[in-house]
Amino acid sequence: MRCTHCELRNMKLPGTAGGLCIPCYALERQTAPRRTSQGMTLANFVSDPCMGCGSHAVDANGWAFWCDACGMQVAVAYPDS
């Protein structure tokens, strides 16, 4: 299925109003950062290219994001039970 925001790339991760591709997910999180219960803003490391090493070898499965080049992994939602 296509990203509900750009309608160009395949959706990979959950967004606030539907599934998003990796670049649109990163944009959504930059626009409206998530906060913890203590009021701290959470960092967002989900991007294409990878923010850690600059590689485009990134993927996601609906609840996690990872980079095949540097091995960085980020959980972005609870996995399906």
QUIJOWO-V943001 format. One record per residue. PSI is psi in radians with two decimals (NA if undefined). D_LAST is the distance of its C-alpha to the last C-alpha in whole Angstrom. Layout:
psi=[PSI & PSI]
d_last=[D_LAST & D_LAST]
//
This chain:
psi=[2.65 & 2.68 & 2.35 & -0.20 & -1.01 & -0.37 & 0.39 & -0.87 & 2.85 & 2.45 & 2.47 & -0.54 & 2.73 & 2.38 & -3.12 & -0.39 & 0.65 & 3.13 & 2.49 & 2.69 & 2.98 & -0.84 & -0.69 & -0.57 & -0.80 & -0.73 & -0.75 & -0.73 & -0.49 & -0.63 & -0.74 & 1.41 & 2.57 & 2.59 & 2.64 & 3.04 & -0.35 & 0.08 & 0.04 & 2.48 & 2.30 & 2.46 & 2.61 & 2.07 & 0.23 & 2.04 & 2.74 & 1.85 & 2.89 & 2.34 & -0.33 & -0.78 & -0.13 & 0.07 & 2.62 & 0.15 & 1.05 & 2.66 & 2.97 & 2.79 & 0.37 & -0.47 & -0.17 & 2.66 & 2.49 & 2.76 & 2.14 & -0.40 & -0.89 & -0.19 & 0.06 & 2.39 & 2.45 & 2.18 & 2.29 & -0.15 & 2.96 & 2.38 & 2.69 & 2.40 & NA]
d_last=[22 & 24 & 24 & 24 & 27 & 29 & 28 & 29 & 27 & 23 & 20 & 18 & 17 & 16 & 19 & 20 & 22 & 19 & 19 & 21 & 23 & 23 & 26 & 26 & 23 & 25 & 28 & 26 & 25 & 28 & 29 & 27 & 26 & 23 & 24 & 23 & 24 & 27 & 28 & 28 & 27 & 24 & 26 & 24 & 25 & 23 & 26 & 28 & 30 & 28 & 29 & 30 & 32 & 32 & 31 & 30 & 27 & 24 & 21 & 17 & 14 & 13 & 11 & 14 & 18 & 20 & 24 & 25 & 28 & 28 & 25 & 23 & 20 & 18 & 15 & 15 & 12 & 9 & 6 & 4 & 0]
//
